[in-house]
């Protein structure tokens, strides 16, 4: 690398940002990553002492929503870092060069930085015919194999690269496959979602940079950091579910009160993602908050998991609560509506109070 | 003796596009445009719930996210005769406007600007002079000598690092770059500012649709509810947020985008005579102010201009089966029986990849060479996009259109013919963004007025339940995507999608030639383009980028078994 000694911290200072702003950035990234203050210090230290990593971002069968999401990353300095710091040497969406010059950029990094660069993939790979996706006359499959060979690690952006997404939906006409189905023997991080949340994408990059390691992954290769909580469990409308308060039709009186969207087909109970916590576009909202049920876009095969507006009958792992159908039935009975609802609500309220109280206590102690 | 040059990948676009051009005596004498990726979404849609189609088709494109969702819900509503509440129309319009503002600004700065702005030359700029210049063209506050001085230092450090990232191997120093260093430095400054800004305006999608890219849509209205006495709905805080975002967007467009466009254009007026290509223009129109059915009251009028004759606008009928036909003469598909162009009602999609086996050096352009079909209106090749919309608006006699067009022509001191060019296309995109910024406030004010008057409906339940649907229905949903005329056709049988077909802007513009050998817009517009250095064909990128290619949108048809697919497309 041409400037091994130059650190991110130095670059940031060179750009006129203060030490204070730098620490603020580390703090923000730490907040996203859910780290304690010692973790933030670790990020700061890492960014001060690590040097640049080249990134090759390849596009195959995709719609470019992952690239679009990536540039929405909200904390101001992140965009600058992604542009400068990680040396984004190839991305068809943004690079100035085209044609032979673009190919040269790719090959320069593949040869000069063999074994050092991170490969990021947007899109699935058609496997039924090499003619279904070619770039510079080469098939997607050939390109992926060549670029993957020298990669230190692979980030599979979004549902396409992680599990094939919409083009892999039944009957998967082009034989679209995820990266992990084509490439073996390399660490692959599946950053799920259609697209993934911008700050999740930035968070994964920071994780790789700061900790120089692959984040802990779940059994589907997703970073636990962002994909270990169900949308259902982190949804602010969850108490309505527990209380049996449901939207029965879009824009009905219950919808106007923001009740639970389970009966409208919400996939939150089956979907692992950060939407309820980080939310979208710098925390502005997320699908359920804006009145549409979660469609489960961070799960493999979500396109084939039944019509979106048909509600899930029941799902496992839900403890003492009844399924929504049963709760709905109780609530629907003319007599005892108040009692049943109140009883359930009260229970929820109590548990929430306990949880909130406990959290506040911990905050004071820390 | 001509020389064949290949640009693949064409970068700074959406999707996978390849251009091959023949060059003779420093000019392009022939050109071939090829879409090189296919996914097959229409096949996947068959047999599914029509109310889900918007989500599938929205994934056709993440750059022009929302546009396919809108066309899709409209096609279903058209088929089922659903009339959505006025607030839903207004919210869709606001999302439409937000999409245009974000997409056009990103196109100008991040996809197109590097064809005109030499990043490396900006290093030679004098910050004080740059500041003076910036302050004469706009009242945008970030224009002090210190601001440009810091930026220049930052840029110098970046270049000195030797790791140029996305700027590596650009055409820097090419003789076709004409801007003074100071204008280049302003361009670089606003490239970075626009990158920060673009993530703000899309929050309108997040507020109404829950996320961006790919916000949620809904057949029958919009998914969000309005309740000004509830925190869990669109309330005064959310509406104030939208107003603030619109205000910020309007400022950026009026104080950065338009001034930059008008500052850069004078150095490239020769491009007002290059890249014109076709002389026929199509717009479906959009932005209803009195409901989708009332086409006469769209902000963007519907119509066709033939032979650059701005004295008349010819109607286009979306339901007339005689008007639109698709040719596969040069596409990787076959038709059973008669292989001539077919109206989409009788269309077939049988895969037949006959291109060279990868890896290959050149396409065989004497036979099929693209995954795009070739749509035609009454046998004519049509250009779609911002220029078409502006021309149709202008020729329809709409004052707003005439005003901005006259202003631009007068400011640049060019004749009306300069519109029919690469520069005209790029300018039209800016001018319509200016119009849209103004319209978005009108839509917002109408929404506020409705809510104030007690109308808080955003959805109609009337035909939500499939049991209320007829057995056999079909519909068409028309819209104007940022890149041009877009339509989805749907056939619903027994509550499920029997067939689904899209004809999208980049299919019109980027398609291969038809059975008569007529070129489509990209290919035609490249003819005659000067190429100073065939090894560095910057000029090809200028014209192709002026269309804002979106190739994932353009290619979507495929039937792997080669069996008959009776997709329905109607006009």
Interface residues (C-beta under 8 A of the other chain):
Chain A: X1 X2 X3 X6 X11 X14 X15 X16 X52 X54 X59 X60 X61 X62 X63 X64 X65 X66 X67 X68 X69 X71 X72 X73 X74 X76 X79 X80 X83 X84 X86 X87 X88 X89 X91 X92 X93 X94 X95 X96 X97 X98 X99 X100 X101 X102 X104 X105 X108 X126 X128 X129 X130 X131 X132 X133 X134 X135 X136 X137 X138 X139 X140 X142 X165 X166 X167 X169 X170 X171 X172 X173 X174 X176 X194 X195 X197 X198 X237 X249 X250 X251 X252 X255 X256 X257 X258 X275 X280 X281 X282 X284 X285 X286 X287 X288 X289 X290 X291 X292 X295 X297 X303 X307 X308 X309
Chain B: X6 X7 X8 X9 X10 X11 X12 X13 X14 X15 X16 X18 X36 X37 X38 X39 X40 X41 X43 X44 X48 X49 X51 X52 X55 X56 X59 X60 X61 X62 X63 X65 X110 X114 X119 X150 X153 X154 X157 X158 X161 X162 X163 X165 X166 X167 X168 X169 X170 X171 X192 X195 X196 X198 X199 X202 X203 X205 X206 X207 X208 X209 X210 X211 X212 X213 X214 X215 X216 X218 X220 X221 X223 X224 X225 X226 X227 X230 X231 X232 X233 X241 X332 X353 X355 X356 X357 X358 X359 X360 X361 X456 X457 X458 X459 X461 X464 X535 X536 X537 X541 X552 X558 X559 X560
